[in-house]
């Protein structure tokens, strides 16, 4: 697999014009110019933000394919496996390449890592309305204008200000997409709880241990980060918090309805470390498992 440490190496390999700045590159893709890349998998030391209306072709990143979707944005982080094959566009698109070194010393260096959509899968791309597309194109155009100006002491801050706006708008638009998705397909939290119940009923707590966010995401055919963000939008709680709530609910029932020891209860629920189970129970309930059980013995 090819790995690119610099944007110059990457653009040269793919036949793009060399970047004006070695650490940031803006590419506008026309219908007649597929803006295609090598059809081989690659990684790089840079972020990629793409807007495309695809007519044909396949984009692959993470574990999944993104095929023939219109008006979507994708977000790829450094060293994430990426591939584009025979992409043809319905309309113009754009790609923003930002080498991670371009962010050094700026607040975006750490803030960009907080945007969970850089960990989403290809089939979880951001689908934009016409109004949202116009906002993104306006911000991209402002970046292009500054990019083509003579560089001075303000250039980088201005570019990163526009980039920061793109990231913040993307976060806002994803929240809108989460709400629309819930209205169209039912609440994710219901499906999540059903998956947890099935995990328990099938005896997987004893055989596979505590349910992980990744295991639940796999059952729901989504990525762990997208699942957590979607659940937080619906419930205010992350996937791991909801897993803990489910386990404690099961524990309370077992402590009240059975004579199993605290350790036996912990092991039955998939906890390999009973003291960890007791600490989590105390945190969630306000009582230790022993104290909780005594309430019903009295």
N, C-alpha and C positions, 0 to 999 in steps of 0.2 A: 504494500500500500504506500502511495506517495504521501510524504509529509512536507508541507511548505512552511519554512520559518519566516519568510518575508513575503510581502505582497508583490514585490518585483518578480520573485521567482514564480509565484503563482500566476500572475498575469502573463508573463512570458510563456509559461507552459501551455496556457489556454488560448494564446493568441490575442489577448486584450491589449489595448494601448497601455504603455507603462504608466504607473500612477504619478501624478504631479507631486504628491507627498508620499514618501516611502511607508508611512504609517497609517494612511487613510486613503481610500479610493472610492469614488462614486461612479457608478456605471448606469446609464440609461439604456434600456433595451427596447428596440423597435420591433414591430411585427416581422419585418424582413430580416432583422438581425436577431437570431434566436437567443443571443446572450448565453449560449450553451457553454458547458464546461466539459472536461474530460468525462467519458462515460465509465471511468474507473473510479473506485472509491478513493477518497483522499481525506486528509486532515490538515489543519493549519493552525498557526498561532494567532488567529484573528477571529473576531466576531463577524457574522454575516447577517444582514437584515434584508430580506427580499420581499418585493411586492410583484406579483405576477398574475395575469389572467391567462391561464393555459388553454391552448387549443388542443395540443397533443404532447406526448412525452411523459416522462416519469421523474420525479424528484424523490430521492431516498435519503433520510437521515434518521438517527435513532434506530429503531427496529422495523419501521414501517414505510410504506410507499405512499406518496401523495400524487394522485393521478387525476388529471382532467378536472380540476376545481377552479372556479372563477373567482377573481377578486380577493385573493388571499395573501396574507403576510406570513412569513416563516422566519424563525429566529434560531440561529445556529451559534453555539459557543465554541471557543477555542478547543481544538483536539477532539471535536465531535465528528464521527465518521459521516461523510457527505458524498452524494453522487447525483449528477444530473445527466439525463440521457435523452437526446433527441427532443428537447423542449422547443415547442413552437407556441407563440403567444397570440391571443386574440387581440390584445391592445398593447400599448407600451407598458413596460415594467421598469423596475429599478433594483439595483443591488448596492448596499452600503457595506464596504469592507472596513473594519476598524481593527488594526493590530492592537493587541492588548497593551503594548508599550505606549501607545498614544494616550492612554488613560492614566499613566503614572503621574502621581502628584495631584490628581484631580479627584473630586468627591465621587465622580462616576466610576472610578476604579473599584470601589467597594459597592456602590449603589447598584451597578448593573448586575451584580451577582444576586441581588435580592429579587430580581424579576424572574418569577418561576417559569415563565413561558420559554426561556432558553433551555429548559429541561423537558419540554413537551415533545411528543412524537409528531411525525409528519402529518398524520391524519387529524391532528389537533391544531391545525393552522388557524390563524385569525381571519375570519371571513368578514369583509367590510361592506357596509352600505355605501351608496353613492356619495352621501355627505361625508362619511368617514374617509373614503378614498380621496376626496378633494382636500381634506385636512392634511393627510399624509403627503400628497403630492406638493402641497404648498410648502410644507416643512422641508421636503427633499429639495425643492427648487431653491429655497433659501440657503440650504447647505451648498448647493452647486454654485450659486452666486458668490458665496464667500470663498469657496474652494478655488474659484477661478480668479479671485482678486489677488493683487500682490500681497504676499504674506507679511504680516507685521505682528506686533506683540499681542494684538487682540484676536487674531485669527482663530487660534485654537479654542479660546473660551467661547467665541461666538459659534463655532462649529459644534462644540459640545453642548452648548445651550439648546441648539436646534435638535441635536440627537437626544438630549434629555427629554425634550418635549415629545419626540416620537415615541420614546419608551413609556412615558407617562400616559399619553393618549392610547397606546397599545394596551396598557393595563386597564384603562377605563373601558375600552371597547371589548376586551375579553370579559369583563364583568357583565356587560350587556349580553354577550354571547352566552355566558353561563345561564343568565336568566331566561333567555330565549330557548336554550336547549332544555332547561327544566320544564318549561311550558309545553314544549313539543313532545318530549319523551318521558315525562314523569320525573319525579324527584330522584336525584341520584342517591340521597340518603336512604330512601326506602330500598333501593336495589343493594346498597352497601350493607344495610342491616340484614337483608335477606341472605346475602353472601356470607356474612358472619354467622348467621344462624345455621346455614347449610354446612359451613366449616365445622361448627360444633357438633351438629347432629350426625355428621359422617365420621365422627371420632377422630378428626384430624388434630384436635387439641392435644390428645394423648400421643398420637403417632408422630406429628410434625411440630408440636410445640406451639408457642404463641403465634397467632396470625400476624404476619408482617403487612405493612402498607403495600409492598410490592406484590405479595401473594393476592391481596384483595384487588389490586389494580389489574393483575393478570386475569382474574376471574371476570372482571368487568370490562376487559379489553381496552384499557386505557393506561396512561403512564402514571407512576406514583405521584409526581408533582402536580399533574393536571387534576388527578382525583382529589388530592388534598385541597387544591385551590377551589375546585368546584364545591366540595363539601363545606369549606369555610364560607363560601358565598351563601350557601343554603342554610347553614346551621350556626355559623360563627365559630365552629370547632374544626380542627384538623382531623385527618384520617386516624392518626395515632391516638388522639384524644377520644374519638368515638370508639375505637377498639378498646381502650381502657374502660370506658363507660359500659360497654357490652360485657366485658369480663367481670367487672365489679358487680354488675347486675346478676350475672350467673353465680358469682361467689356468694352473694347475699342469699340467694335462693337455696344454694347448697348448705350453707351454714345454718339456715333455719330449718331445712327439711331433712337433713341427714345427720348421722352421728360420726361422719368422717372427721379425722383430725384436721387441724389447720394445714399441716404438711400434705396430707392426702388430698385435701381440697385444692391446694396450690398445684400439685402435680397433675391432678385431673384436668385443671384448666390450662395446662401447658407451661406453667412456671417451673423452671429447673431449680430456682433459688427461692425457697419458701420465705426467707427474710425479705426479699424484694417484693414478693406478693403482699406481705404484711405491711410494708411501707407504703406501697401503692394504695392498698385498701384504706389505710389510715388517712392518706392524703385526700382520697376521694370521698370517704364517708365521715371522717372526723373521729372514728373509733377504730381500735385495732380489731382484727377478726374475733379475738377472744372476748373483748368487751361487747362487740355486736351480738355474739351468740348468747352471752349472759343475760341480755335483755329479755330473751325469749324463754330462757330456763327459769327466770324468776317469775 
